[in-house]
Amino acid sequence: MICKAKKPLCLKPLRRDCRLPYFSEQSAWMDGIVFKSWFVTVFLRALRAGARLPVALISDKCGAHE
């Protein structure tokens, strides 16, 4: 999940934590920094946690995916 707010109201301490990984970005779009952070903290961690079969990551021609 990518949004503008660093700490959105829906994730304030009184509410349940979101199970989706959350990233903040000024325009709420995927950029290179957010993509790299997602790749390391979400994608690689999930692979190391239990991928038993080969995995392919396919991305479009978005400039953030270089």
C-alpha positions as CSV (number, residue, x, y, z in Angstrom):
1,M,0.0,0.0,0.0
2,I,1.5,3.4,-1.0
3,C,0.0,6.6,0.3
4,K,1.1,10.2,0.9
5,A,0.8,10.3,4.7
6,K,3.8,9.1,6.8
7,K,1.3,7.9,9.5
8,P,-2.2,7.7,8.1
9,L,-5.2,8.0,10.3
10,C,-6.3,4.4,9.6
11,L,-3.1,3.1,11.2
12,K,-3.1,5.2,14.4
13,P,-2.4,3.2,17.6
14,L,-6.1,2.9,18.6
15,R,-7.0,1.0,15.4
16,R,-5.9,-2.4,14.3
17,D,-2.6,-2.6,12.5
18,C,-2.7,-3.1,8.8
19,R,-1.4,-6.4,7.6
20,L,-0.4,-4.9,4.3
21,P,3.1,-3.4,4.0
22,Y,2.7,0.4,4.0
23,F,5.0,2.9,2.3
24,S,4.6,6.7,2.1
25,E,5.6,8.7,-0.9
26,Q,4.9,12.3,-1.7
27,S,2.9,11.6,-4.9
28,A,1.6,8.2,-3.7
29,W,3.1,6.6,-6.7
30,M,5.7,3.9,-6.9
31,D,9.2,5.4,-7.4
32,G,12.6,3.8,-7.3
33,I,13.1,4.2,-3.6
34,V,9.7,2.7,-2.7
35,F,10.2,-0.1,-5.1
36,K,13.6,-1.0,-3.7
37,S,12.2,-0.8,-0.1
38,W,9.3,-3.1,-1.1
39,F,11.7,-5.5,-2.9
40,V,13.9,-5.9,0.1
41,T,11.4,-5.8,3.0
42,V,8.5,-7.6,1.4
43,F,9.5,-9.6,-1.7
44,L,12.8,-11.0,-0.6
45,R,11.6,-11.6,2.9
46,A,8.7,-13.7,1.6
47,L,11.0,-15.7,-0.7
48,R,13.4,-16.5,2.2
49,A,10.5,-17.4,4.4
50,G,9.3,-20.3,2.4
51,A,9.5,-20.3,-1.4
52,R,9.8,-24.0,-2.5
53,L,9.4,-23.4,-6.2
54,P,11.2,-21.0,-8.5
55,V,9.7,-17.5,-8.4
56,A,9.6,-14.9,-11.2
57,L,9.1,-11.2,-10.6
58,I,7.7,-9.5,-13.7
59,S,7.5,-5.7,-13.9
60,D,6.3,-3.3,-16.5
61,K,8.4,-0.5,-18.1
62,C,7.8,1.8,-15.2
63,G,10.9,4.0,-14.5
64,A,10.9,2.9,-10.9
65,H,11.6,-0.7,-11.8
66,E,15.1,-0.2,-13.1
